[in-house]
Amino acid sequence: MVDVLYFAWVRERIGLPREQIETQAATVNDLVAELRAREPRYEAAFADLTALRVALDQELATFDSPLADVREVAFFPPMTGG
């Protein structure tokens, strides 16, 4: 079981701030594929992975990072300075 958190427009498209997911995904990419297959709102949220960042247990990661022993996955748009 993994906690998945959604921020900013990702949360708006999916309609949830967080959810617990039972997954056998080996990597973040595998998890994204599972989520995209769920329903159109997930497909819309994950349509362009270049517009997303991911953190595993609050550490920035890549989409090919392994999910073994990860408790929390967070998806969010890149932060901009200003």
Rosetta blueprint (number, residue, H / E / L):
1 M L
2 V E
3 D E
4 V E
5 L E
6 Y E
7 F L
8 A L
9 W H
10 V H
11 R H
12 E H
13 R H
14 I H
15 G L
16 L L
17 P L
18 R E
19 E E
20 Q E
21 I E
22 E L
23 T L
24 Q L
25 A L
26 A L
27 T E
28 V H
29 N H
30 D H
31 L H
32 V H
33 A H
34 E H
35 L H
36 R H
37 A H
38 R H
39 E L
40 P H
41 R H
42 Y H
43 E H
44 A H
45 A H
46 F L
47 A L
48 D L
49 L H
50 T H
51 A H
52 L L
53 R E
54 V E
55 A E
56 L E
57 D L
58 Q L
59 E E
60 L E
61 A E
62 T L
63 F L
64 D L
65 S L
66 P E
67 L L
68 A L
69 D L
70 V L
71 R L
72 E E
73 V E
74 A E
75 F E
76 F E
77 P L
78 P L
79 M L
80 T L
81 G L
82 G L
